[in-house]
């Protein structure tokens, strides 16, 4: 895990799982069966910021609900793949179409469906409460759990290594 910071300088693309990474991994079901999830506003700020700075942000999730789509739309994230049963297939297709090198990709996942794409990217990372199998292949394990700011944590680290964190106030005004 100690050498991962050198690899952060190459990151141009962030790929995130949703449940368990951007959320606590808890789904509350309404009486109508609608799944409700919580989201972290600091993660949201960081996701908007990296897009303003020109980075690619991609969501690959096995989950799907209209509220998820609305959340990504509000954050301006366009590369969103929901209801995915084979994350590796979607990952490979995105990398091929976008012509992005795996060493330029940081992937944050938390459980077994993320395993293969994380093994294929340049910088695999995870939240503190990820499954042990995912922790074993991660170059960095955030000190924060999923849904508790782990996305902001890793985005901030990449921007600091690349000299883009707090580089000018224009990028930070909404």
C-alpha positions in Angstrom: 0.0 0.0 0.0 2.9 2.4 0.6 3.8 3.0 -3.1 0.3 3.9 -4.3 0.8 7.7 -4.0 3.3 7.6 -6.9 0.6 6.0 -9.1 -1.9 8.7 -8.2 0.0 11.2 -10.5 -1.2 9.1 -13.5 -4.9 9.1 -12.7 -7.2 10.7 -15.2 -10.3 8.5 -14.7 -12.2 7.6 -11.5 -14.5 4.6 -11.6 -16.7 4.0 -8.6 -19.1 1.4 -7.4 -22.2 2.9 -5.8 -23.6 0.8 -2.9 -21.0 0.4 -0.2 -18.7 3.1 -1.7 -20.9 6.2 -2.2 -23.4 4.8 0.2 -23.2 3.0 3.5 -24.4 -0.2 1.7 -27.7 -0.1 3.6 -30.9 0.0 1.6 -34.1 1.1 3.2 -37.2 -0.2 1.4 -40.4 1.8 1.4 -43.8 0.1 1.6 -43.9 0.4 -2.2 -40.6 -1.4 -2.4 -38.6 1.7 -3.5 -35.0 1.4 -2.3 -33.8 4.5 -0.4 -30.1 5.2 0.0 -28.1 8.0 1.7 -25.4 10.0 0.0 -22.4 12.0 1.4 -22.4 15.7 0.4 -18.6 15.9 0.7 -18.3 13.1 -1.8 -20.7 15.0 -4.1 -18.6 18.1 -3.9 -15.4 16.2 -4.8 -17.1 14.4 -7.7 -18.3 17.8 -9.1 -14.9 19.3 -8.6 -12.9 16.6 -10.5 -15.3 16.8 -13.4 -14.7 20.6 -13.5 -11.0 19.9 -13.6 -11.4 17.6 -16.6 -11.2 14.1 -15.1 -13.5 11.3 -16.2 -15.9 10.0 -13.6 -17.6 6.7 -14.2 -20.2 4.8 -12.1 -20.6 1.0 -12.5 -23.2 -0.4 -10.2 -25.2 -3.6 -9.9 -27.9 -1.5 -8.2 -30.6 0.6 -9.9 -33.2 3.0 -8.8 -34.6 6.3 -10.2 -33.1 8.1 -7.2 -29.6 6.9 -8.2 -30.0 8.3 -11.7 -31.2 11.6 -10.3 -28.2 11.8 -8.0 -25.7 11.3 -10.8 -27.6 13.7 -13.0 -27.4 16.4 -10.3 -23.7 15.8 -10.0 -23.2 16.0 -13.8 -21.9 12.4 -14.1 -22.6 11.2 -17.6 -20.9 7.8 -17.7 -23.3 5.9 -15.5 -23.9 2.1 -15.8 -26.6 0.8 -13.5 -28.1 -2.6 -13.1 -24.8 -4.2 -14.2 -24.5 -7.9 -13.7 -20.9 -8.2 -15.2 -18.8 -5.2 -14.2 -15.7 -6.5 -16.0 -17.6 -6.5 -19.3 -18.7 -2.8 -18.8 -15.2 -1.8 -17.6 -13.5 -3.4 -20.6 -16.0 -1.8 -23.0 -15.6 1.7 -21.4 -11.8 1.4 -21.5 -11.8 0.4 -25.1 -14.3 3.0 -26.3 -12.7 5.8 -24.3 -9.1 4.7 -25.2 -8.0 5.1 -21.7 -5.0 3.2 -20.4 -5.6 1.0 -17.3 -2.7 2.7 -15.5 -4.7 6.0 -15.7 -7.7 4.5 -13.9 -8.5 4.5 -10.2 -11.3 2.1 -9.3 -12.9 2.2 -5.9 -15.0 -0.9 -5.1 -16.1 -2.7 -1.9 -17.1 -6.2 -2.7 -16.6 -9.3 -5.0 -18.4 -7.9 -8.1 -15.7 -5.2 -8.2 -12.8 -7.7 -7.9 -11.9 -8.3 -11.6 -12.1 -4.6 -12.8 -10.1 -3.6 -9.7 -7.4 -6.2 -10.7 -7.3 -4.7 -14.2 -7.0 -1.0 -13.3 -3.9 1.0 -12.4 -4.9 2.0 -8.9 -7.4 -0.2 -7.0 -8.7 1.3 -3.8 -11.5 0.7 -1.3 -13.4 2.0 1.7 -12.4 0.9 5.2 -15.4 -1.5 5.5 -14.8 -3.3 2.1 -14.8 -7.1 2.0 -11.5 -8.7 2.9 -10.9 -10.0 -0.7 -11.2 -6.4 -2.0 -8.9 -5.1 0.8 -6.3 -7.7 -0.2 -6.0 -6.4 -3.8 -6.3 -2.7 -2.9 -3.3 -0.4 -3.0 -5.0 2.0 -0.6 -7.7 1.3 2.0 -9.4 4.6 3.0 -9.7 5.3 6.7 -13.4 6.1 6.0 -16.2 3.6 5.4 -18.4 3.6 2.3 -20.9 6.5 2.3 -18.8 8.3 5.0 -16.5 10.3 2.8 -14.1 7.7 1.3 -14.8 9.0 -2.2 -13.8 12.5 -1.1 -10.7 11.0 0.6 -9.3 9.4 -2.5 -10.2 12.3 -4.9 -8.5 14.8 -2.5 -5.4 12.6 -2.4 -5.2 12.4 -6.2 -5.7 16.2 -6.6 -3.0 16.9 -3.9 -0.5 14.6 -5.6 -1.2 16.3 -9.0 -1.0 19.8 -7.5 -4.7 20.5 -8.3 -6.2 20.7 -4.8 -7.1 24.3 -3.9 -5.0 25.4 -6.9 -7.4 28.3 -7.6 -10.6 29.5 -6.2 -12.4 29.6 -9.6 -12.6 25.8 -9.7 -14.1 25.8 -6.3 -17.0 28.2 -6.8 -20.4 27.0 -7.8 
